Amino acid sequence: MNRRLTGVGPGTPGGALLRRYWQPVALVDELEGPRPVRPVRALGQDFVLFRDEAGQVGLIDRACPHRGVDLAYGRLEDGGLRCPFHGWLFGTDGRCLDTPAEPEGSTLHQRVRARAYPVQLRSGIVFAYLGEGEPPALPDFDCFVAPGTHTFAFKGLIECNWLQALEVGIDPAHASFLHRFFEDEDAKEGYGKQFRGASDGSDLPMTYVLREFPRPRIEVDGTDYGLRITALRRISDATTHVRVTNLLFPQAFVIPMSAEMTITQWHMPVDDTRCYWIAIFTSFAAPVDHARMRAQRLETYALPDYLPRRNSRNEYGYDPEEQAGQTYTGMGHDINTHDQWAVESQGAIQDRTRENLASTDKAIAANRRLLLRAMTAVEEGRAPMMALDAATAVAMTGPATIDAMAPTEGWERHWRAAAARRRAAAPWSAPALAAE
């Protein structure tokens, strides 16, 4: 069962399932610069992503159909990507446009194609459909509805299987420990930082709430998009902290970053033992400060491959003095590093036969059941969850997520109303979901 849950290559049950969805294979930023050509590895396969002279973006198999050489070293010219070996030229749709070494009048190019994959650019991410048949529609989630001024995309490599990397994001209990800070910052200094600001309707820093109230009551509800996960921390008889997050089946989650911003984050498998987290940060208030957000993240990730500067080879920057008095892990103040250590230290592919799930792991168990059911559906020729048609996708909005202080009595009505107000007030006029 562990192999079934974690394998992503061609011919595996998990690979067949994930190929039914759009995969976030790159950032649009990666196609900037003088040579917009990038090798891409996704779901255990190798591709080359490029933008032609007319601005069209294409994704094709990395091996040239002629003799199998690496097209990631191709030349961008004459309306396509030209192989340096014999000059064969391929367009973004995979058509062979030219075979210049062949005799004059040759029609060979008309019978040759590189396999091309549908792509679309959404909110700073290049999504590709790597499966067979007609691609599904992407839902009208907030991260796709908001304009580029109010979204920001980034990514980072994690050296382990995609599922264990995803599972840390649907585990509400770990934040009180893994991301514990012993000192609280001024909330005004928390821009662009997870868990450093205050909750909606409160001046208490999230660092304080997580540190002082480490035993959340967790509720998990099935939804049409996956799971809604609610963590309730009782502050007093009158007040309860409500944190609502969502699993977007099969590979993403939506979590609150601050009172004004959310994070929609995918875990895109490179292969069975590596993945990228790829996130869209969405603001419901002021435009995103792109330069500041990018600069913050480049302090901990190195271009061009978005590799973490703190990693297993330098012990994640572990400092025992910091662990004694500043952070619970001693691995710096970037929570991505904390998560990276937690999931990579389980091994490249976690051995789930050795784990002992607890009551706080109910979302993890529920998601594994969803995955197994969806794999069976694909094997039986049925559409899996979230393989949407256009009409269903347009109707699927949100999903709502929030950190909020709420009355202990009536907390559910309170958080829904707060989330609806935030969405209704967004300058990009996202629809309010009164009955979500």
DRENKOLLO-324210 format. One record per residue (C-alpha): residue number from 0; residue in one letter; x, y, z. Coordinates in Angstrom, 1 decimal. Example, Ala and Ser with C-alpha at 12.3 -4.5 7.8 and 13.67 -1.06 7.14 Angstrom:
<recs>
@n 0, res a, px 12.3, py -4.5, pz 7.8
@n 1, res s, px 13.7, py -1.1, pz 7.1
</recs>
This chain:
<recs>
@n 0, res m, px 0.0, py 0.0, pz 0.0
@n 1, res n, px 2.9, py 2.4, pz 0.7
@n 2, res r, px 4.2, py 1.8, pz -2.8
@n 3, res r, px 0.7, py 2.3, pz -4.2
@n 4, res l, px 0.4, py 5.7, pz -2.4
@n 5, res t, px 3.8, py 7.0, pz -3.3
@n 6, res g, px 4.8, py 5.8, pz -6.8
@n 7, res v, px 4.4, py 8.5, pz -9.6
@n 8, res g, px 6.1, py 7.0, pz -12.6
@n 9, res p, px 4.4, py 5.8, pz -15.8
@n 10, res g, px 2.5, py 2.6, pz -15.3
@n 11, res t, px 2.0, py 3.1, pz -11.5
@n 12, res p, px -1.5, py 3.6, pz -9.9
@n 13, res g, px -0.4, py 6.9, pz -8.4
@n 14, res g, px 1.2, py 8.0, pz -11.6
@n 15, res a, px -2.0, py 7.2, pz -13.6
@n 16, res l, px -4.0, py 9.3, pz -11.1
@n 17, res l, px -1.8, py 12.3, pz -11.0
@n 18, res r, px -1.7, py 12.4, pz -14.8
@n 19, res r, px -5.4, py 13.2, pz -14.7
@n 20, res y, px -4.7, py 16.6, pz -13.3
@n 21, res w, px -2.8, py 19.8, pz -14.3
@n 22, res q, px 0.7, py 19.7, pz -12.8
@n 23, res p, px 2.5, py 22.9, pz -11.8
@n 24, res v, px 5.8, py 22.1, pz -13.6
@n 25, res a, px 7.5, py 25.5, pz -13.4
@n 26, res l, px 7.3, py 29.2, pz -12.5
@n 27, res v, px 6.7, py 31.6, pz -15.3
@n 28, res d, px 9.8, py 33.5, pz -13.9
@n 29, res e, px 11.9, py 30.5, pz -15.1
@n 30, res l, px 11.2, py 31.5, pz -18.7
@n 31, res e, px 12.5, py 35.0, pz -18.2
@n 32, res g, px 15.9, py 36.1, pz -19.4
@n 33, res p, px 17.8, py 35.8, pz -22.7
@n 34, res r, px 17.2, py 32.1, pz -23.2
@n 35, res p, px 13.8, py 30.9, pz -22.1
@n 36, res v, px 14.5, py 27.2, pz -22.2
@n 37, res r, px 14.3, py 25.0, pz -19.0
@n 38, res p, px 14.6, py 21.3, pz -18.5
@n 39, res v, px 11.7, py 19.9, pz -16.4
@n 40, res r, px 11.4, py 16.6, pz -14.6
@n 41, res a, px 7.9, py 15.7, pz -13.4
@n 42, res l, px 6.2, py 12.5, pz -12.4
@n 43, res g, px 9.5, py 10.6, pz -13.3
@n 44, res q, px 9.6, py 11.9, pz -16.9
@n 45, res d, px 11.9, py 14.4, pz -18.6
@n 46, res f, px 10.6, py 17.3, pz -20.6
@n 47, res v, px 11.9, py 20.6, pz -22.0
@n 48, res l, px 9.9, py 23.8, pz -21.5
@n 49, res f, px 10.5, py 26.8, pz -23.8
@n 50, res r, px 9.0, py 30.0, pz -25.0
@n 51, res d, px 9.4, py 30.6, pz -28.8
@n 52, res e, px 10.2, py 33.9, pz -30.5
@n 53, res a, px 6.5, py 34.7, pz -30.8
@n 54, res g, px 6.0, py 34.3, pz -27.0
@n 55, res q, px 4.2, py 30.9, pz -27.2
@n 56, res v, px 5.1, py 28.4, pz -24.4
@n 57, res g, px 5.5, py 24.7, pz -25.1
@n 58, res l, px 6.4, py 21.6, pz -23.2
@n 59, res i, px 7.8, py 18.6, pz -25.2
@n 60, res d, px 9.7, py 15.4, pz -24.4
@n 61, res r, px 13.3, py 16.2, pz -23.7
@n 62, res a, px 14.7, py 13.5, pz -26.0
@n 63, res c, px 14.9, py 14.5, pz -29.6
@n 64, res p, px 12.7, py 12.1, pz -31.8
@n 65, res h, px 15.6, py 11.7, pz -34.2
@n 66, res r, px 18.4, py 10.2, pz -32.1
@n 67, res g, px 17.4, py 10.9, pz -28.6
@n 68, res v, px 19.8, py 13.8, pz -27.7
@n 69, res d, px 18.9, py 16.4, pz -25.0
@n 70, res l, px 16.7, py 19.2, pz -26.4
@n 71, res a, px 17.3, py 21.2, pz -23.2
@n 72, res y, px 20.5, py 22.4, pz -25.0
@n 73, res g, px 18.5, py 23.3, pz -28.2
@n 74, res r, px 18.7, py 26.6, pz -30.0
@n 75, res l, px 15.8, py 29.0, pz -30.0
@n 76, res e, px 15.5, py 30.1, pz -33.6
@n 77, res d, px 13.2, py 30.1, pz -36.7
@n 78, res g, px 10.0, py 29.8, pz -34.7
@n 79, res g, px 10.9, py 26.8, pz -32.5
@n 80, res l, px 13.5, py 24.8, pz -30.6
@n 81, res r, px 16.3, py 23.5, pz -32.9
@n 82, res c, px 18.3, py 20.4, pz -32.0
@n 83, res p, px 22.0, py 21.1, pz -32.1
@n 84, res f, px 22.8, py 17.5, pz -33.3
@n 85, res h, px 21.3, py 17.6, pz -36.8
@n 86, res g, px 19.3, py 20.8, pz -36.8
@n 87, res w, px 15.8, py 19.4, pz -36.5
@n 88, res l, px 13.4, py 22.1, pz -35.5
@n 89, res f, px 10.3, py 21.6, pz -33.3
@n 90, res g, px 7.5, py 24.0, pz -32.5
@n 91, res t, px 5.7, py 24.4, pz -29.2
@n 92, res d, px 3.0, py 22.0, pz -30.5
@n 93, res g, px 5.7, py 19.3, pz -31.1
@n 94, res r, px 5.5, py 19.5, pz -34.9
@n 95, res c, px 8.8, py 19.1, pz -36.7
@n 96, res l, px 9.2, py 22.2, pz -38.7
@n 97, res d, px 12.5, py 21.5, pz -40.5
@n 98, res t, px 15.0, py 18.7, pz -41.1
@n 99, res p, px 17.8, py 20.7, pz -42.8
@n 100, res a, px 20.3, py 17.9, pz -43.3
@n 101, res e, px 17.8, py 15.9, pz -45.4
@n 102, res p, px 17.7, py 16.1, pz -49.2
@n 103, res e, px 16.0, py 19.1, pz -50.8
@n 104, res g, px 12.3, py 18.4, pz -51.0
@n 105, res s, px 12.2, py 15.9, pz -48.2
@n 106, res t, px 8.9, py 15.5, pz -46.5
@n 107, res l, px 10.3, py 13.6, pz -43.5
@n 108, res h, px 9.5, py 16.5, pz -41.2
@n 109, res q, px 5.8, py 16.1, pz -41.9
@n 110, res r, px 5.8, py 12.6, pz -40.5
@n 111, res v, px 7.8, py 13.4, pz -37.3
@n 112, res r, px 6.6, py 14.8, pz -34.1
@n 113, res a, px 7.9, py 15.4, pz -30.6
@n 114, res r, px 5.3, py 14.6, pz -28.0
@n 115, res a, px 3.9, py 17.9, pz -26.8
@n 116, res y, px 1.8, py 18.5, pz -23.7
@n 117, res p, px -0.9, py 21.1, pz -23.1
@n 118, res v, px 0.2, py 24.1, pz -21.0
@n 119, res q, px -1.4, py 27.1, pz -19.5
@n 120, res l, px 0.0, py 30.0, pz -17.5
@n 121, res r, px -2.0, py 30.9, pz -14.4
@n 122, res s, px -1.0, py 33.3, pz -11.6
@n 123, res g, px 2.8, py 33.0, pz -12.2
@n 124, res i, px 2.8, py 29.2, pz -12.7
@n 125, res v, px 3.2, py 27.0, pz -15.8
@n 126, res f, px 0.7, py 24.2, pz -15.5
@n 127, res a, px 1.0, py 21.2, pz -17.8
@n 128, res y, px -1.3, py 18.3, pz -18.5
@n 129, res l, px 0.8, py 15.1, pz -18.8
@n 130, res g, px -1.9, py 12.5, pz -19.3
@n 131, res e, px -4.0, py 11.2, pz -22.1
@n 132, res g, px -7.3, py 12.6, pz -23.4
@n 133, res e, px -8.9, py 16.0, pz -22.8
@n 134, res p, px -7.5, py 17.9, pz -19.8
@n 135, res p, px -9.8, py 18.8, pz -17.0
@n 136, res a, px -10.7, py 22.4, pz -16.2
@n 137, res l, px -9.1, py 24.3, pz -13.3
@n 138, res p, px -11.5, py 25.6, pz -10.7
@n 139, res d, px -12.2, py 29.3, pz -10.1
@n 140, res f, px -10.3, py 29.3, pz -6.9
@n 141, res d, px -9.2, py 32.6, pz -5.4
@n 142, res c, px -5.6, py 32.1, pz -6.4
@n 143, res f, px -6.7, py 31.9, pz -10.1
@n 144, res v, px -9.3, py 34.7, pz -9.9
@n 145, res a, px -7.1, py 37.3, pz -8.3
@n 146, res p, px -5.0, py 39.4, pz -10.8
@n 147, res g, px -1.3, py 39.3, pz -11.0
@n 148, res t, px -1.0, py 42.4, pz -8.8
@n 149, res h, px -2.5, py 40.4, pz -5.9
@n 150, res t, px -0.7, py 37.1, pz -6.4
@n 151, res f, px 2.9, py 36.0, pz -6.1
@n 152, res a, px 4.4, py 32.5, pz -7.0
@n 153, res f, px 7.5, py 30.8, pz -5.7
@n 154, res k, px 8.8, py 27.3, pz -5.2
@n 155, res g, px 11.4, py 25.2, pz -3.5
@n 156, res l, px 12.9, py 21.7, pz -3.8
@n 157, res i, px 12.2, py 19.0, pz -1.2
@n 158, res e, px 14.2, py 15.8, pz -1.3
@n 159, res c, px 11.6, py 13.3, pz -0.4
@n 160, res n, px 8.4, py 11.7, pz -1.8
@n 161, res w, px 5.6, py 14.2, pz -2.6
@n 162, res l, px 3.0, py 12.6, pz -0.3
@n 163, res q, px 4.9, py 13.0, pz 3.0
@n 164, res a, px 5.7, py 16.6, pz 1.9
@n 165, res l, px 2.0, py 17.3, pz 1.4
@n 166, res e, px 1.0, py 15.6, pz 4.6
@n 167, res v, px 2.8, py 18.1, pz 6.8
@n 168, res g, px 0.5, py 20.8, pz 5.4
@n 169, res i, px -2.7, py 19.0, pz 6.5
@n 170, res d, px -1.4, py 18.4, pz 10.0
@n 171, res p, px -2.6, py 21.2, pz 12.2
@n 172, res a, px -1.0, py 20.0, pz 15.4
@n 173, res h, px 2.7, py 20.2, pz 14.3
@n 174, res a, px 2.7, py 24.0, pz 14.1
@n 175, res s, px 2.6, py 24.4, pz 17.9
@n 176, res f, px 5.9, py 22.5, pz 18.1
@n 177, res l, px 7.9, py 22.4, pz 14.8
@n 178, res h, px 7.2, py 26.1, pz 14.2
@n 179, res r, px 7.4, py 27.3, pz 17.8
@n 180, res f, px 9.1, py 30.6, pz 18.4
@n 181, res f, px 10.0, py 31.6, pz 22.0
@n 182, res e, px 9.9, py 35.3, pz 21.3
@n 183, res d, px 7.0, py 37.1, pz 19.6
@n 184, res e, px 7.7, py 39.8, pz 17.0
@n 185, res d, px 5.8, py 42.9, pz 16.3
@n 186, res a, px 3.0, py 41.9, pz 14.0
@n 187, res k, px 3.9, py 44.8, pz 11.7
@n 188, res e, px 7.2, py 43.0, pz 10.9
@n 189, res g, px 5.4, py 39.8, pz 9.9
@n 190, res y, px 4.8, py 40.7, pz 6.2
@n 191, res g, px 5.5, py 37.7, pz 4.0
@n 192, res k, px 6.2, py 35.4, pz 6.9
@n 193, res q, px 4.0, py 32.5, pz 8.0
@n 194, res f, px 2.8, py 32.5, pz 11.6
@n 195, res r, px 4.4, py 35.8, pz 12.4
@n 196, res g, px 1.4, py 38.2, pz 12.2
@n 197, res a, px -1.8, py 38.3, pz 14.3
@n 198, res s, px -5.0, py 36.5, pz 13.7
@n 199, res d, px -8.1, py 38.1, pz 12.2
@n 200, res g, px -9.9, py 40.0, pz 15.0
@n 201, res s, px -7.0, py 39.8, pz 17.4
@n 202, res d, px -3.8, py 41.5, pz 18.3
@n 203, res l, px -2.3, py 38.2, pz 19.7
@n 204, res p, px 0.6, py 37.1, pz 17.5
@n 205, res m, px 0.1, py 33.6, pz 16.0
@n 206, res t, px 3.4, py 32.6, pz 17.5
@n 207, res y, px 1.9, py 33.2, pz 21.0
@n 208, res v, px -1.3, py 31.3, pz 20.1
@n 209, res l, px 0.5, py 28.3, pz 18.7
@n 210, res r, px 3.0, py 28.2, pz 21.6
@n 211, res e, px 0.6, py 28.6, pz 24.5
@n 212, res f, px -2.3, py 26.5, pz 23.2
@n 213, res p, px -0.7, py 23.3, pz 21.8
@n 214, res r, px -3.7, py 21.0, pz 22.0
@n 215, res p, px -6.1, py 21.8, pz 19.2
@n 216, res r, px -9.4, py 20.0, pz 18.7
@n 217, res i, px -9.3, py 19.0, pz 15.1
@n 218, res e, px -12.3, py 18.5, pz 12.9
@n 219, res v, px -12.1, py 17.1, pz 9.3
@n 220, res d, px -15.0, py 17.5, pz 6.9
@n 221, res g, px -15.3, py 16.1, pz 3.4
@n 222, res t, px -16.0, py 18.6, pz 0.6
@n 223, res d, px -16.4, py 18.6, pz -3.1
@n 224, res y, px -12.7, py 19.7, pz -3.5
@n 225, res g, px -11.2, py 17.5, pz -0.9
@n 226, res l, px -11.1, py 18.2, pz 2.9
@n 227, res r, px -11.8, py 21.1, pz 5.2
@n 228, res i, px -9.6, py 20.9, pz 8.3
@n 229, res t, px -10.5, py 23.0, pz 11.3
@n 230, res a, px -8.2, py 23.4, pz 14.4
@n 231, res l, px -9.8, py 24.9, pz 17.5
@n 232, res r, px -7.7, py 26.2, pz 20.3
@n 233, res r, px -9.8, py 27.3, pz 23.3
@n 234, res i, px -8.3, py 30.5, pz 24.6
@n 235, res s, px -10.8, py 31.1, pz 27.3
@n 236, res d, px -14.4, py 30.2, pz 28.1
@n 237, res a, px -15.5, py 33.1, pz 25.9
@n 238, res t, px -12.9, py 32.9, pz 23.1
@n 239, res t, px -11.7, py 30.2, pz 20.7
@n 240, res h, px -9.0, py 30.5, pz 18.1
@n 241, res v, px -10.2, py 29.0, pz 14.8
@n 242, res r, px -7.8, py 28.0, pz 12.0
@n 243, res v, px -9.4, py 26.7, pz 8.8
@n 244, res t, px -7.3, py 25.0, pz 6.2
@n 245, res n, px -8.2, py 23.0, pz 3.1
@n 246, res l, px -6.9, py 20.0, pz 1.1
@n 247, res l, px -7.3, py 20.6, pz -2.6
@n 248, res f, px -7.3, py 17.0, pz -3.9
@n 249, res p, px -5.0, py 15.5, pz -4.9
@n 250, res q, px -1.8, py 17.6, pz -4.4
@n 251, res a, px -2.5, py 21.0, pz -2.9
@n 252, res f, px -3.6, py 22.8, pz 0.2
@n 253, res v, px -4.9, py 26.3, pz 1.0
@n 254, res i, px -3.8, py 27.8, pz 4.3
@n 255, res p, px -4.0, py 31.3, pz 5.8
@n 256, res m, px -0.7, py 33.2, pz 5.8
@n 257, res s, px -2.0, py 36.3, pz 7.6
@n 258, res a, px -5.2, py 38.2, pz 8.1
@n 259, res e, px -5.0, py 39.4, pz 4.5
@n 260, res m, px -3.1, py 36.7, pz 2.6
@n 261, res t, px -3.5, py 33.0, pz 1.8
@n 262, res i, px -1.2, py 30.4, pz 0.4
@n 263, res t, px -2.3, py 27.8, pz -2.1
@n 264, res q, px 0.5, py 25.2, pz -2.3
@n 265, res w, px 1.0, py 22.2, pz -4.6
@n 266, res h, px 3.5, py 19.4, pz -4.1
@n 267, res m, px 4.6, py 18.4, pz -7.6
@n 268, res p, px 6.5, py 15.1, pz -7.8
@n 269, res v, px 9.8, py 15.3, pz -9.6
@n 270, res d, px 10.0, py 11.6, pz -9.2
@n 271, res d, px 9.4, py 9.2, pz -6.3
@n 272, res t, px 12.1, py 10.7, pz -4.1
@n 273, res r, px 11.9, py 14.4, pz -4.8
@n 274, res c, px 9.3, py 17.1, pz -5.2
@n 275, res y, px 8.8, py 20.8, pz -5.5
@n 276, res w, px 6.5, py 22.9, pz -3.3
@n 277, res i, px 5.0, py 25.5, pz -5.7
@n 278, res a, px 2.8, py 28.1, pz -4.1
@n 279, res i, px 0.6, py 31.1, pz -5.0
@n 280, res f, px 0.3, py 33.7, pz -2.3
@n 281, res t, px -3.0, py 35.6, pz -2.7
@n 282, res s, px -3.7, py 39.0, pz -1.2
@n 283, res f, px -7.3, py 40.0, pz -0.4
@n 284, res a, px -6.2, py 43.6, pz 0.4
@n 285, res a, px -3.3, py 45.6, pz -1.0
@n 286, res p, px -1.3, py 44.4, pz -4.0
@n 287, res v, px 1.5, py 42.0, pz -3.2
@n 288, res d, px 5.0, py 43.5, pz -2.7
@n 289, res h, px 6.5, py 41.1, pz -5.3
@n 290, res a, px 10.1, py 42.4, pz -4.8
@n 291, res r, px 10.0, py 42.0, pz -1.0
@n 292, res m, px 8.4, py 38.6, pz -1.2
@n 293, res r, px 10.9, py 37.4, pz -3.7
@n 294, res a, px 13.9, py 38.8, pz -1.8
@n 295, res q, px 12.7, py 37.2, pz 1.4
@n 296, res r, px 12.6, py 33.8, pz -0.2
@n 297, res l, px 15.8, py 34.1, pz -2.1
@n 298, res e, px 17.5, py 34.4, pz 1.3
@n 299, res t, px 16.8, py 30.7, pz 1.8
@n 300, res y, px 16.5, py 29.3, pz -1.8
@n 301, res a, px 19.2, py 29.4, pz -4.5
@n 302, res l, px 18.6, py 29.9, pz -8.3
@n 303, res p, px 18.3, py 28.6, pz -10.9
@n 304, res d, px 16.8, py 25.4, pz -9.5
@n 305, res y, px 15.3, py 26.9, pz -6.3
@n 306, res l, px 17.4, py 24.7, pz -4.0
@n 307, res p, px 17.2, py 25.2, pz -0.3
@n 308, res r, px 20.3, py 26.8, pz 1.2
@n 309, res r, px 19.7, py 24.9, pz 4.4
@n 310, res n, px 19.5, py 21.2, pz 3.8
@n 311, res s, px 20.6, py 17.8, pz 5.1
@n 312, res r, px 24.2, py 18.4, pz 3.9
@n 313, res n, px 24.7, py 21.3, pz 6.3
@n 314, res e, px 22.3, py 19.9, pz 9.0
@n 315, res y, px 19.6, py 22.5, pz 8.0
@n 316, res g, px 21.7, py 25.2, pz 9.8
@n 317, res y, px 21.0, py 23.6, pz 13.1
@n 318, res d, px 22.3, py 25.7, pz 16.1
@n 319, res p, px 21.8, py 24.2, pz 19.6
@n 320, res e, px 22.0, py 27.7, pz 21.2
@n 321, res e, px 19.2, py 28.9, pz 19.0
@n 322, res q, px 17.2, py 25.8, pz 19.9
@n 323, res a, px 17.7, py 26.5, pz 23.6
@n 324, res g, px 16.2, py 30.0, pz 23.5
@n 325, res q, px 14.8, py 31.1, pz 20.1
@n 326, res t, px 13.2, py 28.4, pz 18.0
@n 327, res y, px 12.0, py 24.9, pz 18.8
@n 328, res t, px 14.1, py 23.3, pz 16.1
@n 329, res g, px 17.2, py 25.5, pz 16.2
@n 330, res m, px 17.0, py 25.6, pz 12.4
@n 331, res g, px 16.3, py 29.3, pz 11.8
@n 332, res h, px 13.2, py 31.3, pz 11.4
@n 333, res d, px 12.0, py 30.1, pz 8.0
@n 334, res i, px 9.2, py 27.6, pz 8.5
@n 335, res n, px 9.9, py 26.0, pz 5.1
@n 336, res t, px 13.2, py 24.8, pz 6.5
@n 337, res h, px 11.4, py 23.3, pz 9.5
@n 338, res d, px 9.0, py 21.4, pz 7.3
@n 339, res q, px 11.8, py 20.3, pz 5.0
@n 340, res w, px 13.7, py 18.8, pz 7.9
@n 341, res a, px 10.6, py 17.1, pz 9.2
@n 342, res v, px 9.6, py 15.4, pz 5.9
@n 343, res e, px 13.1, py 14.6, pz 4.6
@n 344, res s, px 14.2, py 13.1, pz 7.9
@n 345, res q, px 11.5, py 10.4, pz 7.5
@n 346, res g, px 13.5, py 9.1, pz 4.5
@n 347, res a, px 13.2, py 9.6, pz 0.8
@n 348, res i, px 10.0, py 7.5, pz 0.9
@n 349, res q, px 8.6, py 7.2, pz 4.4
@n 350, res d, px 8.1, py 3.7, pz 5.7
@n 351, res r, px 4.5, py 4.0, pz 6.8
@n 352, res t, px 4.5, py 0.4, pz 8.3
@n 353, res r, px 6.4, py 1.9, pz 11.2
@n 354, res e, px 4.2, py 4.9, pz 12.0
@n 355, res n, px 1.6, py 5.1, pz 14.7
@n 356, res l, px -1.1, py 7.6, pz 13.7
@n 357, res a, px -2.7, py 9.6, pz 16.5
@n 358, res s, px -6.0, py 11.5, pz 16.8
@n 359, res t, px -4.4, py 14.6, pz 15.4
@n 360, res d, px -3.6, py 12.7, pz 12.2
@n 361, res k, px -7.2, py 12.3, pz 11.1
@n 362, res a, px -6.8, py 14.5, pz 8.0
@n 363, res i, px -3.8, py 12.5, pz 6.9
@n 364, res a, px -5.7, py 9.3, pz 7.3
@n 365, res a, px -8.7, py 10.8, pz 5.4
@n 366, res n, px -6.5, py 12.0, pz 2.6
@n 367, res r, px -4.9, py 8.6, pz 2.1
@n 368, res r, px -8.4, py 7.0, pz 1.8
@n 369, res l, px -9.3, py 9.6, pz -0.8
@n 370, res l, px -6.1, py 8.8, pz -2.8
@n 371, res l, px -6.7, py 5.0, pz -2.7
@n 372, res r, px -10.4, py 5.4, pz -3.8
@n 373, res a, px -9.3, py 7.8, pz -6.6
@n 374, res m, px -6.7, py 5.3, pz -7.8
@n 375, res t, px -9.3, py 2.6, pz -7.9
@n 376, res a, px -11.6, py 4.9, pz -9.9
@n 377, res v, px -9.0, py 5.5, pz -12.5
@n 378, res e, px -8.2, py 1.7, pz -12.8
@n 379, res e, px -11.9, py 1.1, pz -13.3
@n 380, res g, px -12.2, py 3.7, pz -16.0
@n 381, res r, px -14.1, py 6.3, pz -13.9
@n 382, res a, px -13.3, py 10.0, pz -13.4
@n 383, res p, px -11.5, py 10.6, pz -10.1
@n 384, res m, px -12.4, py 13.4, pz -7.7
@n 385, res m, px -11.6, py 16.9, pz -8.9
@n 386, res a, px -11.2, py 15.9, pz -12.6
@n 387, res l, px -13.6, py 18.7, pz -13.4
@n 388, res d, px -15.6, py 19.7, pz -16.4
@n 389, res a, px -15.9, py 23.4, pz -17.3
@n 390, res a, px -19.3, py 24.0, pz -15.8
@n 391, res t, px -18.3, py 22.4, pz -12.5
@n 392, res a, px -15.0, py 24.2, pz -12.4
@n 393, res v, px -16.6, py 27.7, pz -12.8
@n 394, res a, px -18.9, py 26.9, pz -9.9
@n 395, res m, px -16.1, py 25.8, pz -7.6
@n 396, res t, px -14.8, py 29.0, pz -5.9
@n 397, res g, px -12.9, py 29.8, pz -2.7
@n 398, res p, px -12.1, py 27.8, pz -0.7
@n 399, res a, px -12.4, py 29.8, pz 2.5
@n 400, res t, px -9.6, py 29.7, pz 4.9
@n 401, res i, px -8.8, py 31.8, pz 7.9
@n 402, res d, px -7.0, py 32.3, pz 11.3
@n 403, res a, px -9.5, py 34.1, pz 13.6
@n 404, res m, px -10.5, py 34.7, pz 17.1
@n 405, res a, px -14.1, py 33.7, pz 17.6
@n 406, res p, px -16.7, py 33.4, pz 20.3
@n 407, res t, px -16.5, py 30.0, pz 21.8
@n 408, res e, px -20.3, py 29.7, pz 21.3
@n 409, res g, px -21.0, py 30.3, pz 17.6
@n 410, res w, px -17.4, py 30.0, pz 16.4
@n 411, res e, px -18.5, py 28.4, pz 13.1
@n 412, res r, px -20.8, py 31.2, pz 12.1
@n 413, res h, px -18.2, py 33.7, pz 13.1
@n 414, res w, px -15.3, py 32.3, pz 10.9
@n 415, res r, px -17.6, py 31.9, pz 7.9
@n 416, res a, px -18.8, py 35.5, pz 8.2
@n 417, res a, px -15.3, py 36.8, pz 8.6
@n 418, res a, px -14.0, py 34.9, pz 5.6
@n 419, res a, px -17.0, py 36.1, pz 3.5
@n 420, res r, px -16.4, py 39.7, pz 4.5
@n 421, res r, px -12.7, py 39.5, pz 3.5
@n 422, res r, px -13.5, py 38.0, pz 0.1
@n 423, res a, px -16.3, py 40.5, pz -0.6
@n 424, res a, px -14.0, py 43.4, pz 0.3
@n 425, res a, px -11.2, py 42.2, pz -2.0
@n 426, res p, px -10.4, py 44.9, pz -4.6
@n 427, res w, px -10.5, py 42.2, pz -7.3
@n 428, res s, px -14.1, py 41.4, pz -6.4
@n 429, res a, px -13.8, py 37.7, pz -5.6
@n 430, res p, px -17.3, py 36.2, pz -5.1
@n 431, res a, px -18.4, py 35.9, pz -1.5
@n 432, res l, px -19.4, py 32.3, pz -0.4
@n 433, res a, px -22.1, py 32.9, pz 2.1
@n 434, res a, px -23.0, py 29.3, pz 2.4
@n 435, res e, px -19.7, py 27.5, pz 1.8
</recs>
